[in-house]
Amino acid sequence: MPGGRLTHEDRRRIAAWLAEGLGYAEIGRRLGRSTSTISREVARNSAPGDYVADHAQRVSGDRARRRKPARPAEPTADERPADVVRGFVEQFATLLAATGLPRMTSRVFVCLLTADADGLTAADLVRRLQVSPASVSNSIGYLEAMELVARHPNPGGRRERYVIDDDTWLRAWQADTGAHSKIATAARRGIEIFGADTTAGTRLGAMGQFFAWLSAQMSGSALTESAVYDALTVLAALAHAGRPLTLGTLATALGWPEGRATAALDAIRRQPAIADPLALRTVGPRTYTLITRPDRLSPAQCKALHQ
């Protein structure tokens, strides 16, 4: 079979064609093999003075028997064959890679995801995935930056173990929520720079609105009911005043300690959807006001309202 090991019949043909004076390239073409395959075969398995098919077959067989036999697939802790587990890891990693996660990082993550509760060391990952230590190290660094993997001390050993623990998904969720909120804030800042009636402003407006909505949906009940109530009270105070207010003025008017007013303002910054369709804006040192969210109305709508 082309591409597989040379058979006894292949070697007989090689010997006959060599006797006819054919070159390695022509013999390789006839057998469907590369020229280098034929040249290595002749160099490694020739009898003294010539290439003899029977001798080449015997030498090749002896060499194969001397090779260390392949280790059989070892069952995992739950008695599942390693090849079945490996197949699942590769299939799941392919799905994760399609979402944008690097392929090697996906493999490391799924390997940890399917490991026992005490996790795996870097050496375990290298052995299971049959990759270099550098590949594992880079993937672990990537996963740690996303807060998807935690390091645990290795009892009785110097190497750390990598674990996907019970808090992994909450940490990842919170990290994504914070990133979405920052993107929404940056997009709104971009609208102020480029102008809401520009092409860039329109695109940034749509982007900011989407990520603000996504952040609000993912935040869910991240804020307590009392924190939301205080945030709405601050918004009402700023709307009623109709002018910028300092933190001190705001706290005094509401009869609150400054810390409570600060916490309410921070809640609005973390979850801008609370103020929708308005937005909190800092106009000076600890001085705040309300503006209309620049991504709520399109440029055409703003123009029509001005007219």
Salt bridges, closest charged atoms under 4 A:
GLU9 OE2 - ARG13 NE 3.64
ASP10 OD2 - ARG33 NH2 3.76
GLU26 OE2 - ARG29 NH2 2.53
GLU26 OE2 - ARG30 NE 2.97
GLU41 OE2 - ARG11 NE 2.72
ASP54 OD1 - HIS8 NE2 2.78
ASP62 OD1 - ARG65 NH2 2.32
GLU74 OE2 - ARG71 NH2 2.88
ASP78 OD2 - ARG80 NH1 2.00
GLU90 OE1 - ARG103 NH2 2.79
GLU90 OE2 - ARG107 NE 2.83
ASP124 OD1 - ARG127 NH2 2.74
ASP124 OD2 - ARG161 NH2 3.68
GLU144 OE2 - ARG151 NE 2.44
GLU147 OE1 - ARG171 NE 3.99
GLU160 OE1 - ARG151 NH1 2.54
ASP165 OD1 - ARG171 NH1 3.39
GLU192 OE1 - ARG189 NH1 3.18
ASP230 OD1 - ARG260 NH2 2.94
GLU258 OE1 - ARG286 NH1 3.31
ASP266 OD1 - ARG269 NH1 2.58
ASP276 OD1 - ARG293 NH1 3.80
ASP276 OD2 - ARG296 NH2 2.54
ASP295 OD2 - ARG293 NH2 2.80
